[in-house]
Amino acid sequence: MSEIIYFDNSATTKIDPAALKSLVMTMENYYGNPSSLHDLGNQAKALLNKARQQIAELCGCQAEEIFFTSGGTESNNWALKGTAYEKAGRGKHIITSSVEHPSVSHTLKELEQEGFEVTYLPVDKEGRVNPKDLQAALRADTILVSIMAVNNEIGTIQPIKEIAEILTDFPTIHFHVDGVQSLGRFKNPLIHSRVDLYSFSSHKFNGPRGVGILYKKKNRTLKNLVEGGGQEANLRSGTENLPGIVATAKAFRLSLERAQEENQRQEAIQALIRAYLKQYPDTIRIFSPASGASPHVLCFALKAVRGEVMVHALEEKGIYVSTTSACSSRQTGHSSSTLLAMGVDGSWAHSAIRLSFGFENTEEEAQCFIDTFEDLRQKFTVIQ
């Protein structure tokens, strides 16, 4: 076992050695600009096309439907704003859930300030949207539905297939899925053929940071948000991050190849920790659903111990976790919007921490976490 235990893989993952090798190889040997007309540019362009084709084949789509961005946040922003600005003449109503990642929720708040109307669907006690609520919210002026596939804070899997079936009867509405936490959790990476836009982030599946993917169905149009040299079919300008893209294609494939094995391993890790936590129902509350959720996320709280206090206490023992969303964890006084939307009391929400497992984590590490957490639990119980 390593000297540290890294249980914060929903925040970011360690790059896969094979992906790192591809990254360095491309940096060293394919340094031409893919837009250049000379041979070095042609070599870089060919490698870019190959990476795009590889990802498209893994997704079961066409290469022209894969667009590269700087990350999941940009992919989400582009999907939302690009749709809103493109379709504003037909309507200004958007539907989403009350438990989306800030890259979606904050973007929609901005669109509201620009005159768009957003319906935020409620969730149940497991953080799950009811497709019937979505169907009831649809209107003649609805232009976009955006629902995440897997919740980044508690791991809940949303009923994307059921929502897709409903939207089959509404072909003019764009259906966007934030799939940043979802790769390897579904047999089909894009889940359903009715999905029009799907966001990925490389560093969430052991690829490099700074690379995102937006799948855009070829018959859908988006307003481009970045002007410049006309890269990415003139829809997302800027010189492509070729080393990052090549490494992303490698990590994408490896993640899917080991998905079944890793899901089983993560289920075992979570089951071990969950069994321990359930021994203390009065002082420990588990927020991640026992079923219908991704096994790589486990969110819970120790009563009356603030999440950031527990994070630092574990860090001192060499165990790295987060509060809830790493993107919001540095905000003073922040409580998880997801937990609050689920009806969790604010005091419990303040105490939440999130464990998130990756392909290198083991049951031995899980047991080490249990032993360490038990020592801390006893310590904090005495203090209280």
N, C-alpha and C positions, 0 to 999 in steps of 0.2 A: 504494500500500500504506500502511496506517495506521502510526503510530509504534510501536504495540505489536502483537504477534501473540497472539491469545487461542486457545489450544489446550486449554481446560479446560471444554468444553461439557457433559461428563458431570456435572460438579459443579453448574453452573448456566449458563443461557444468557442472552444479552442479549435484552431484550424487543423483540419485533417492533414497528417504528414504528406499524403499523396497530393492533396490540393496545394499544399505549400511548395512541394517540388514542382508542380505545374506552374505556379506563380513565379518562382525564381527562374525556371527555364524560359518562360515567355519574356520576362524582363531582360534576360541576358541575350536572347537570340532573336526576338521579334520586336525590336524597338522602333520600327518604322510606324508612321502614322497611317492608319487604314484608309484615310482619305487621299493620301499622296499617290501620284500616278506612276512613280518609279517602282522598281522591282521590290524594294523593301516594303513599300506601301502595299503592293499587291500580295506579298506574303502575309503581312499582318491582316489584310482584308480577308484572305482565304481562311486564316485561322479564326477570325471573328465569325465568319459565316459557318464554319464547322462547329464552333461552340454553340451558336444559336440553333443550328440544326439538331445537335445532340440533345439540347434541352427540350426542343419542340417534340422530338420523337419520344422522349420520356413522358411528356405531358399528353401525347396523343393529339397534337395539333400541328399546324403548319409553321414553318420557320418565320414567315412574314407576320405571324401573330405574337411573336416574342420580342419584347422591347427591353433594353437595358437602361437602368436608372442608377442613382447613387445609393439606393437602399429602400427598405420597406416604407419609410415615411414619405419619400418622394413618390413612390408608386401609388400609395394611397391618396396623396394630395392630387396627383395627376388624374387618377381615376375619378375622384369626386369633383374637383374644379373643372377638369376637362369636359366631363359630362354636363355639369351645370351650365357652363358658358356656351357649350355647343347646342344645348337643347332648351335654353332659356326662352326662346320664342314659342315653344310648344307648352311649357309649363314650368313651375318653379317649386314643385312639391317633392320632397325627398323623405324616404323612410329609412330609419336605422334603429339600432337597439340602444338601450341605456347603459350598456356595458362595453362599449367599444374602446379601442386603444386611443390615446390622445391624438395620434396622427389622423384619426378619423373624426373623433368628437370635436376637437378644437378646430379642425378645418370646416366642419359643418357649422360651428358657431360663427365662424367668419363669414360663411355664405349667408347665414341668417341676417347678419348685419348688412349684407348686400341686397337684401330683399327676397331671399329664398325662404321657404317655409319648411321646417323639418319636424317630422313626427318621430318621437323617441318611444319605441315600444318597451313596455315593461317586461320584466323577467320574473321567473318563479324563484323559489328559495334555493335552487341549484344554479341560478344565473342563466336560465334557458328561455329563449323566446318561444312563444306559442304561435305557430303558423296561422292560426285562426285570427289572432290579433293583427297580424300583418295583412291578411286578406281583407279584414274589416277596415284597415287604414288606407287601402288603395283608393285613389281618386282619378278622375279624368285628367287632372293636370300633374299626376305623379310621373316623374321622369327618371328617378333613380332609387334603387333599393341597395343599401350597403350593410351587410351583416358579416361579422368575423366568423371564421370556421372553428377555431379553437381559442378559447379565452386565455389570454396571457397571464392572468393572475390566479385563476382557479382551475383551468384546464377543461372547463365545460365545452363539449362539442355541440355546436348549434345545428338545428335541423335544416341544413342547407339543401338536401335533396327534396324535402317536403316543400320548402319555400320555392325551389326551382320549379317544381311541378305546378304550383299555384301561378307562378309568373309565366308559364308556358302560354296561358291564355291572354297575356298582356305583352305582346312581342315588341312594343315600342319602348318599354321601360328597360333601362340598363340595369343589370344585376351585377353588382360588385361584391367580391368576397375578399376580405383581408385574410390571407392564408399564411401569414408570416410564421405562425406557430404550428402549422398543420402538415408540413412535408413529412411523409412517411406514415401519417395517421389514417390515410384513406388509400384504397386500392388504386383509384384514379386521382392523380395529383390535382386535377381541376374539379373533381367531385362529380360534376353533372354538366351535360352538354348545354344546358340553358344558361350557365354562368357566362357572362360577357367579359368580365374584367376580373383578374385574379392577381393579387400581390404576393410576391415572395421577397425574402431578404437573405442574402447569402450567409451572413455571419450567424444566422439562427440554425443553420444546418452544416456547421463546420467548414464553411467557406470563409473567404476574407471579408473584412468590413469594407464598406464603401461601394458595394454592388447590390443592386436590387433588380428584380424582374417584374415587369407588368405584362401579363397575358392580356391581349386585346383581340377579341373575336374580329375577324377581318371585315365583317359587314357592319361593324360599329364604328362610329366616328367620335373623336375626341379633339377638343381644342388643344393645340400645343401650348405649353406654358413657358418653354425655354427657347428663345430665338437665337439664331446663330448660323452655323455652317451647314445646317440641314442634315445632320446625322440622324440615324434611326428613322429612316423613311421620311425625313423632314418633319418629324413630330417631336423629337427630343434632341436638340442640338447640343454639341459639345464633343470633344474628342473622346472616343470610347476608351474605357479603362481595360485595355486588352488583357494584361496579366490577370487582373481581378476576374474578368469574365471567363477566361479559360479555366482558372482555378474554381470558379463557381460551377461551371459545367461538370468538372470532375467531382466536386463535393455533392452536387445534386444527384449524380448517378450513384455514388457510394452510399449516400443516405437512403436512397430507395432500395438498394441491394440488401442492406442490412436492417431494413425497417422491421421485418417480422421478428427477427432475433432480438433487436433492441427493444421493441415493444414488450416482448416477453420478459426481458431482463428488468426493464423499468417497472413492469407490473409486480415483479417479485420484490424489488427494492421498496416500492411504495407499500405493498402489503405488509412487509416487515415493520416499517415505521408506523403505518396506520394502526397495526395491532397493538403496538406499544402505546400510542397516543390514546387509544380507546379505553385504556385502563383508568383514565382520569377524567371521566365525563363531567365532573363538577368544575374542573379548573382548566380543561383543554377543550377547545371547540374546533372541529375540523370543518373547513368550508368547501374543500374540493369534493365533488360528488364521488360516491363509491363506484358508480357505473355511469356510462354515457359521458365519459371524460377521458382526456389523454392521460396515459400513465406517467408522463414525464413531469407533471406538475402536482405538487401537494401543498396546499395552503391551509394554515391553521393558526391558532393563537393560544398563548398561555395567559390566563386571566390576570389582568392588572399589571402586566409587564409590557411596556411599550415596545412595538416592533423594532425600532432602531436600537433600543437597549439590548434586546436579545441578539440582533444582528452583530453588534460589536462584541458582546459576550462570547458568541460562537467564534467570531474572528480571532479573538485572543487564543482560542484553542486550535486554530488552524482550519476551521470549517467556514466556508464562504457561502452565504445565502443572501437573500434580499428581503425587503419588507413585502411589498406586493409588486407593482410595476416599477422596474428599475428606472424607467423614464421619469417617474414622478417621485421617487423615493427621497430626493434631496429637498423637496418642497417642505418648508417648515409647517408643522401642524397638519400635514396632509393625511387624509383618511381615504382608503380605497373607495373610489366611486362605484366600482363593481360590487363590493360587499354592501355598501349602503343601498344600492339599487335592489339587492337581494333581501333587504329588510334587516340586515345585521345591525345590532345596536352599535352606536358610535364608539363606545368604550372597547368593545370587542374588535371592531375594525381597526382601531389605533394599535391594537396588540398583534395584528396579523403579521406573519412572516411566510415567505414562499420558498420552498425547496423545489428545484427543477433539475432533472437528471439528464445526463448525456451518455454518449456511447462508451465512455471510459469508466463510468461509475460502476461500483460493485456492491454486492450484499455485505461484504466485509466493511466497506465504508459506511453503509447504512447502519450496521451494528455499532460502529464507532460513534456515529452521530447519536444514536440512542443512548449510549453510555454517557456521552458528554452532556447531552440535553438533560438526562436524568439528574446529573450532578447540579446543573444549573437550576433545574426545577426545584430541587430540594433547597438550594441556596436562597432562591427568590421566595419560596414559601416561608422560610424562617424570617426573612426580612419583613415580609408582609405581616 
